[in-house]
Amino acid sequence: MLAVALMLIIEGIFPFVFPVAWRDTFRRIAERPPHHIRIGGLIVMGLGLALLMLAT
């Protein structure tokens, strides 16, 4: 539960502080082909798993 709360806080910082830049970036990401988005998600999950393993 603590990890989910921290993720929500971090995810909310960018649209709160930089709403226009966040929207433009999100729009550019949404225009990419699905396999590019999938690869990006895989990379982010791998980084998260590596950080989790480092922290424990």
C-alpha positions in Angstrom: 0.0 0.0 0.0 2.9 2.3 0.8 4.4 1.7 -2.6 1.2 2.5 -4.4 0.8 5.7 -2.4 4.3 6.8 -3.3 3.7 6.0 -6.9 0.5 8.1 -7.0 2.4 11.0 -5.3 5.2 10.9 -7.9 2.8 10.4 -10.8 0.9 13.5 -9.7 3.9 15.8 -9.4 4.5 16.3 -13.1 1.0 17.2 -14.2 0.7 19.5 -11.2 3.9 21.4 -11.7 4.2 21.2 -15.6 0.6 20.7 -16.9 1.3 22.0 -20.5 4.5 20.1 -21.0 3.0 17.0 -19.4 0.0 17.1 -21.8 2.3 17.7 -24.9 4.6 14.8 -23.8 1.6 12.5 -23.2 0.2 13.4 -26.6 3.5 12.6 -28.4 3.7 9.3 -26.6 0.1 8.4 -27.5 0.9 9.0 -31.2 3.7 6.4 -31.2 3.1 2.9 -32.5 1.8 0.4 -29.9 5.0 -1.7 -30.0 7.1 1.4 -29.1 4.8 2.0 -26.1 5.0 -1.7 -25.1 8.8 -1.6 -25.2 8.9 1.6 -23.1 6.6 -0.1 -20.6 8.9 -3.1 -20.5 11.9 -0.9 -19.9 10.2 1.0 -17.1 9.1 -2.3 -15.4 12.6 -3.6 -15.7 14.0 -0.5 -14.0 11.4 -0.7 -11.3 12.2 -4.4 -10.7 16.0 -3.6 -10.5 15.4 -0.8 -8.0 13.1 -3.1 -5.9 15.8 -5.7 -5.8 18.5 -3.1 -4.9 16.3 -1.8 -2.1 15.6 -5.2 -0.5 
